[in-house]
Amino acid sequence: MTSPKSVSRTGLSTVSADTVVTSLLTVETPGAGFIDLSAEVAKFASDAATREGAVTLFIRHTSASLTIQENADPSVLDDLMTALDRLAPENAGWTHDTEGPDDMPAHVKSMLTSVSLHIPVLKGKLALGTWQAIYLIEHRRRPHRREIVLQFFGSVR
């Protein structure tokens, strides 16, 4: 195995992490699709007076999920929904259909994505990349009320 030609790393930064800040974010979804939560999570980090640490998000549901994805071209999100629908179609012969034909596929899609995220906070800002956004993915066709626990661990201003 060969090593990369160019690798660099910044110096170490050490802070005392003595603060935990928690909030519950409630989102009314319009139905299946991606909902950008980036501004709400950034506002949470700002309101918590964050300096250095991490924000975690945890969705309290089994038929919706969280992800970090591209925020520049909306066709990426359309294609991702298409891919998830192909991986877990409604007509796959699921036995769990108590809440409708889209329920079991929603559970599978949630399992394939994430129910929690961890985002570093550097100098009071979310350390997302230029084209990254934080999304709730609603996997059910009808609207739902979704709850996401937000927590910051670290140092504050």
N, C-alpha and C positions, 0 to 999 in steps of 0.2 A: 504494500500500500504506500502510495506516495503522499507527501504533505503538500498542502496548497502553497503556491508561490508567494502569496502575500496575505498575511494575517496580521491584524492589529487589534489591540484592546486598550481601552482607556485605563487610567489608574483606578485603584480601588476607592470607593466612597463608603464611609462607615457612619451610620447614624444610630442613635438609641431609639428603638421602636417601643414607645411607651403608651401609645394611643390606639384605641379601637373605636371607630365611629360606625354606627349602623343606621340604615334607613330601609323602609319597605317601599318599593316602587310598584305602583299598580298601573297596568296598561290595559286599555280596552282595545282588543284587536278587531279589525273589520272582517276577519276571515283569513283564509290561507294566504301566506306571503311573509315577506320580510318587513320588519318595522325597525327603523334606525333609532337606537337608544343612545347614540354617542353624546348628543348634547345634554341629555338628562344625567348621564354618568359623569360627564365633565362638570356639570353644575353641582352634583353631589360632592365631587372632589374639591371644588372651589368652596362650597359651603362648609365643608369639613376642615378648611384651612390647611390642606395637606401640604407637606414639604417633600418628604421622601418615604416611600413604602410601596404598598400595593392595594389596589381595589379588587375585590372579588365580587362576582355576581353569581347568584344561585337562583334558578327558576324553580318554583315550587309546584311543578306540574309534570305529567308524564306524556302529554300529547303536544307539547310545545318545547322549544329548545333555544339555545343561545349559540352565537357564532361570531367570529370576527372575519369579515370579508371585504372585498373591494367596494369602494364607495363612489367610484368615478363613472363607471359604465353600467346603467341599470340592466342591460342585457345579461350581465353576469348573474344577477339575482334570478332573472327569468330562467336562464339555463340551469342554475342550481335547483330551482323548483322542479324543472323537467327531469333532472337526474334523480332527485328524491322520489318523484312520482314513478319513475321507471324501476327504481330499486324496491319500492313498496307500493305496488298498485292496489287499488281497492278490490279488484276482481281476482285476487290471488287465492281465493278459497279459505279465507281466515275463519276460524271458529268463533273468535271473540267479536261479536257484532252487536252487543247489547245497546251501545250508544250510537249505532249507525255504522254504515259501511266504511266511513273514513276514520273510524276510531282506531282499529288495530293498525292500519298503515301509519297513523300518526304516532303510535307507540314505537313502531319500528324506526321511523324517521328520527324520533327523539333519541333513541338508542344509538343511532348512527352518527349523530351530531354531538352536542354537549348540553349538559344541564348546568354547568358552571364554567366560569372564565376567571382568569387571573391576569390583571393588567398592571405592570409596574407604573409607579408615579415617580417622576423625576422633576425636581424643582417646582413642585406643585401642579404639574401637568401630566395627563395620561401619556404614556410613552408609546402611543400608537404610531404606526408607519404612515407615510404620506397618503396612501390610498386605502387605509384601513378604517372601517367603521364597526361599531358594535351593534349586532342585530338580535332581536327576538325573532324566531321563526315560528309562526303559527302554522300548525300542521292540520288543523281542522278547518272545514269549509265555512262553518258558521262563526259569528263573533263570539269571543270569550273574554272574560276578565282574568288577566294573568298577573301573578305576584312574583316579584323578583327581589330577593334580599341583596342589598348592597352593603358591603363592609369595607372600611379602610383600615389597614394595619400599618402603623409607621409613626413618623414624627410629624408634628404640625408646626405652623408658624407661630 
